[in-house]
Amino acid sequence: MSVVLRVVLIAASLFTTLYIMKRIRNSKAQIEDSIFWILLALMLIVISIFPGIPVAITGLLGIMAPVNFLFLFMIFVLLVKIFSMSLKVSALETRLKNLTQEIAIRNKEEDEHEENNEK
């Protein structure tokens, strides 16, 4: 792994961690969601400081270059994150639909109750 790539990974990881911490302090990010990004940034820092780790994994998996392993690893991690986010969105859409239906039922019952009182 080249020195330039290592420096870029460390800088990007530190910037990401600081940015996420700032967002948490300003209450613009939930801690549960931010933990993923902080752990990912720390993992990239470890890989940057100890380049032997991706080199060894690259050799075990038969990948041609450590950079290719890093790209493959990042794609996999982001796909897992997207999948978990799509599960959350699906659950929220179901909850929103149920809440909308409950509100519509309550409004209809209130309207019927008001019509009965007017008669």
C-alpha positions as CSV (number, residue, x, y, z in Angstrom):
1,M,0.0,0.0,0.0
2,S,1.5,3.3,-1.0
3,V,2.3,6.0,1.4
4,V,0.0,8.5,-0.3
5,L,-3.0,6.1,0.0
6,R,-2.1,5.5,3.7
7,V,-2.0,9.3,4.3
8,V,-5.3,9.9,2.4
9,L,-7.0,7.1,4.4
10,I,-5.8,8.5,7.7
11,A,-6.8,12.0,6.8
12,A,-10.2,11.0,5.5
13,S,-10.9,8.8,8.6
14,L,-9.9,11.6,11.0
15,F,-12.0,14.1,9.1
16,T,-15.0,11.8,9.1
17,T,-14.7,11.1,12.8
18,L,-14.4,14.7,13.7
19,Y,-17.3,15.6,11.5
20,I,-19.5,12.9,13.0
21,M,-18.6,14.0,16.5
22,K,-19.5,17.6,15.7
23,R,-22.9,16.4,14.3
24,I,-23.5,14.4,17.5
25,R,-22.7,17.4,19.7
26,N,-25.1,19.6,17.7
27,S,-27.8,16.9,18.0
28,K,-28.0,16.5,14.3
29,A,-27.1,12.8,14.3
30,Q,-28.2,9.9,16.4
31,I,-25.5,8.2,18.3
32,E,-26.6,4.7,17.2
33,D,-26.2,5.6,13.5
34,S,-22.9,7.4,14.1
35,I,-21.2,4.5,15.9
36,F,-21.1,2.7,12.5
37,W,-19.2,5.5,10.8
38,I,-16.9,6.0,13.7
39,L,-16.0,2.3,13.8
40,L,-15.5,2.3,10.1
41,A,-13.2,5.3,10.3
42,L,-11.2,3.7,13.1
43,M,-10.9,0.5,11.1
44,L,-9.5,2.5,8.2
45,I,-7.0,4.2,10.5
46,V,-5.8,0.8,11.8
47,I,-5.5,-0.5,8.2
48,S,-3.5,2.6,7.3
49,I,-1.2,2.4,10.2
50,F,-0.6,-1.4,9.8
51,P,-0.5,-2.0,6.0
52,G,0.5,-5.6,6.6
53,I,-3.1,-6.4,7.5
54,P,-4.6,-5.7,4.1
55,V,-1.6,-7.2,2.4
56,A,-2.0,-10.5,4.4
57,I,-5.8,-10.6,3.7
58,T,-5.1,-9.8,0.0
59,G,-2.7,-12.8,-0.1
60,L,-5.2,-15.1,1.6
61,L,-8.1,-14.1,-0.7
62,G,-6.0,-14.2,-3.9
63,I,-6.6,-10.6,-4.7
64,M,-4.0,-8.9,-6.9
65,A,-3.4,-5.7,-4.9
66,P,-4.2,-4.4,-1.4
67,V,-6.0,-1.4,-3.0
68,N,-8.4,-3.7,-4.7
69,F,-9.1,-5.4,-1.4
70,L,-9.8,-2.0,0.2
71,F,-12.2,-1.1,-2.5
72,L,-13.9,-4.5,-2.3
73,F,-14.1,-4.2,1.5
74,M,-15.6,-0.7,1.4
75,I,-18.2,-1.8,-1.2
76,F,-19.2,-4.7,1.0
77,V,-19.4,-2.6,4.1
78,L,-21.5,0.1,2.4
79,L,-23.8,-2.6,0.9
80,V,-24.4,-4.0,4.4
81,K,-25.1,-0.4,5.6
82,I,-27.5,0.2,2.7
83,F,-29.4,-3.0,3.5
84,S,-29.8,-2.2,7.1
85,M,-31.0,1.3,6.2
86,S,-33.5,-0.1,3.8
87,L,-34.9,-2.3,6.5
88,K,-35.2,0.7,8.8
89,V,-37.0,2.7,6.0
90,S,-39.3,-0.2,5.3
91,A,-40.2,-0.4,9.0
92,L,-40.8,3.4,9.2
93,E,-43.0,3.3,6.0
94,T,-45.1,0.6,7.6
95,R,-45.4,2.5,10.8
96,L,-46.3,5.7,8.9
97,K,-49.0,3.9,7.0
98,N,-50.4,2.5,10.2
99,L,-50.4,5.9,11.9
100,T,-52.0,7.5,8.9
101,Q,-54.8,4.9,8.9
102,E,-55.3,5.3,12.7
103,I,-55.6,9.1,12.3
104,A,-58.0,8.7,9.4
105,I,-60.2,6.3,11.5
106,R,-60.2,8.7,14.5
107,N,-61.1,11.7,12.3
108,K,-64.0,9.7,10.8
109,E,-65.2,8.6,14.2
110,E,-65.1,12.2,15.5
111,D,-67.0,13.4,12.4
112,E,-69.6,10.7,12.9
113,H,-69.8,11.6,16.6
114,E,-70.3,15.3,15.8
115,E,-73.0,14.5,13.2
116,N,-74.9,12.3,15.8
117,N,-74.7,15.1,18.4
118,E,-76.1,17.7,15.9
119,K,-79.2,15.6,15.2
